[in-house]
Amino acid sequence: MVPRRVWDLFSNRVVPWWVALRTPWGISHAWLDKSHRKNVDTSINGHEWPVPIPEDANLDLVRIEMLNLGAEYAWLDVLCLRQEGGQNENLRAGEWMLDVPNIGNAYVKEKVVCYFNGLGRPLERGFDSDSARSWFKRTWTLQETSDNWMIGGDAGDELLNEEVRERLESQLVSVERAGRATLEVVRWLSLLQDRTSEKDVDKVAALTYFLAFDGDPTSTIAPAYSEQESAEDAWTALVKVIRGSHRSEMLFLYHEPGPKKNAWRPSWQQ
């Protein structure tokens, strides 16, 4: 499944994905702390929900940069995935059930523009690539890793750009190795171990994209997402649909039994 909406950069409005005449680009970005964000009411998304962006960012400038890079359509989470607030907040939980498991599909077919210092912000020296809010430390950006990427907010600092390129290339190699590993579940879990997320269940949701039934993240068998669900319950649901080889890994290779009736595999806490 493809995401629900896409940003039409020419008309500057959010439209259904099927309207796009060309494959949309992906926009990936670091999320700043709430204290450094503002909510913007914009006609781009039909004023459906307030759009959270860095307090010094401007969506018009993001649009101009994307157009200059050659994009006609783009997927940007704050515009295309219903956010908190707005008059139809009651629709968000239902949309997220389907939309969140499919976010990774927005980053696989076209270029991905990465704003490592926050959406719409220039890449400048001083940004902390190892902070809990860093693009390289967030759970969701793992599925946004692409070998067809560009730096967003490129300020022309070649030394800094090279540093970022090396860091991203290292992450890309890790992702590719995890996908080919014999102990695939262990590899993916190790990649997520040091990453941060707003909710524990988000890490399980990120795993769903990589470990979905038959390795197909578009499969309708992939569990729906609920931000109210515990990580343990989400993990149990995921284990039921992953490939048999993945379950065998946990049965034969994990060093201790899980709790109670699921003794054959580790709990999420383990």
Helices and strands as residue ranges (DSSP letters): E 5-8, E 13-16, G 17-19, E 25-29, G 34-36, E 37-40, G 43-45, E 51-54, H 59-69, E 73-75, H 77-80, G 89-91, H 92-99, G 100-107, E 112-115, G 140-144, E 149-151, H 158-180, H 184-193, H 201-211, G 213-215, H 231-239, H 244-253, G 260-262
